[in-house]
Amino acid sequence: MILDNLATHKIRGVREALDAAGARLRYLPPYSPDFNPIEPMWSKIKQILRGHAPRSDEQLLCAAKKAFQSISVADCKGFFFSARYAT
């Protein structure tokens, strides 16, 4: 699992839980959003939300659902490719 340096990722129990699941834990270098494949996903989500311009909580929830549903498998592969995790 690759994590950024958010404080909640380093609380007690995270490493132990991942070790117990057989996962390897790696932290990204500080201030390196270009290595984090989640950053382009958030950019796409925000772009879609701006296009919907929700004006109420209900509209925001509906727009967020549509935005997340619009992220395809190909998008996810592209996010990892652009972060240099896949070739």
N, C-alpha and C positions, 0 to 999 in steps of 0.2 A: 504494500500500500504506500502510495506517495502522498505525503501531507505537506502543506505549507507550514509556516511557523506560528500559526494562530495559537494563542495560549491554551485554548480548550483542547487542542490536539496533544498537548503535553501533560494533561492532568493524570494523576495516579490512576492506574487501571487500564489506560489505553494500550500501552505497550504490552501489558500482560494479556489482555484480551486478544490482541492480534497474534501474539506468540502462541496462545492456546489454540487459535484457529489455524495455525500453521502459516500465517502470513508474514512476509518480511516487511519491515517498516523502514522507510527512507524519508528523510525530510528534504525539501527543496532548499536551496541556498536562500538566505534572506533577500528580499527585494528582487525577485526573479519571476515576475508574472509570465514572461515568455516561455518558461519551462512548465507552466501550470496549464494543463489542457482545459481546466474549467473556465479560465478567463474568456476565451473566445465564445464559449457557450453562454456565459452571462451577457456578453456583448450582444449576441443574437437575441436572447430573451428580452433585453432592454430595448433593442431596436423594434421588436414586435410590439412590446407594450406601448412604446411611444406612438406607434402607428394606430393603435386602438384608442389612445387618449382616454382612458377610463376616468369617470368623474364621480364614481361612488364606490363603496367597498364591494358591492355586488358586481359592478362592471369590472373592477380590478381583479376580483377572483376569477371571473369568466375569462378575461383576457389572459391572465396568468396560466390558466388551464390550457387555453388554446396555444399559448407560446410554448409551454413545455411539451405539449403533444406534437408540436411542429418540428421538434428536434429529432432527426432521423438517425438511423444507424450509420448512414454515410456521413452525416454531420459529425457524429462522435468519432468515427475513424479519422476524419479530417482534423479534428481538434487534437487528437493524439499525434497525428502525422506532423502537424505544424509545430508541436512542442518537441519534435524529434524523438518520440517514443517508438515510432514505427516507421518502416521504410517501404 
